[in-house]
């Protein structure tokens, strides 16, 4: 990537450049997203293009998703990353899913989009409801990632056991199509790209855990909310899908200079039509959605930019 000096598009950006370490001045911020086939990666790429036009440069980097991104941001003062709020809860509390490490430096910057969870299976497999996944091979994204974690919770609530296959979305799509696995469970903005890839290439059935299981998951994971996906969202889907969902946020390190977090957040939420100006999947990247985060404290710079946009920023305490 051509590392030209940072464009000084606004005083806040100039302050940011001045505050960076000498060896980092002029370099774009590392922006950790996910792997091929994920929704995080194209979101990050689209946002990077939009921010560049605002004079804010970030360098999109592939990763294994939320948990790796949170670890990177925890360790790199000037890094940012995409993160599912469920994974944020794991990271803050140092759960086994997060490798037992309690993250203390991560802070919320701005909202991305809502993630809902569901599954697609080729029609030939004969799977039409969540209970049918008992004893089957189910692709669940990267090992220990959000999709796997919440599939395990949903399966436990439903009283079923399945064999989990791990990996990036793109190879799991191929494994679903060629019969190596029976179904593909994913969580992302709807329609979920990997599930669309399966449904568009072979007659398929797309379904969720159902209302009863979703209620059980929400009781265990109160940061979740009910989600209903309308008919026609996926090829061959003729009935609503009942599931659960939560939001994704871009996060940064608490040590990031306030002016940097301010400039980044202000630029990201500056458009009144993010679906048009950033990408369709960025429709939720609005200051008004800041309140969907109820688990991670906001960076002071981000909070200032969001308040200037006219929203009330939740006062969130770091877990003890």
PETADA-V459185 format. One record per run of one state. SS is the DSSP state (~ for helix, > for strand, _ for the rest). FROM is the first residue (numbers start at 1). LEN is the number of residues. Records with the same first field share a line. If there is no record, write none. Layout:
SS=FROM-LEN + FROM-LEN
This chain:
_=1-10 + 20-2 + 25-4 + 33-6 + 54-4 + 62-4 + 76-4 + 94-2 + 99-7 + 126-4 + 134-3 + 140-6 + 159-4 + 166-3 + 178-5 + 189-4 + 200-4 + 208-3 + 221-4 + 230-11 + 254-4 + 269-5 + 278-2 + 283-4 + 293-5 + 299-1 + 309-12
~=11-9 + 22-3 + 39-15 + 66-10 + 85-9 + 96-3 + 123-3 + 130-4 + 146-13 + 169-9 + 193-7 + 211-10 + 258-11 + 274-4 + 280-3 + 287-6 + 300-9
>=29-4 + 58-4 + 80-5 + 106-17 + 137-3 + 163-3 + 183-6 + 204-4 + 225-5 + 241-13 + 298-1
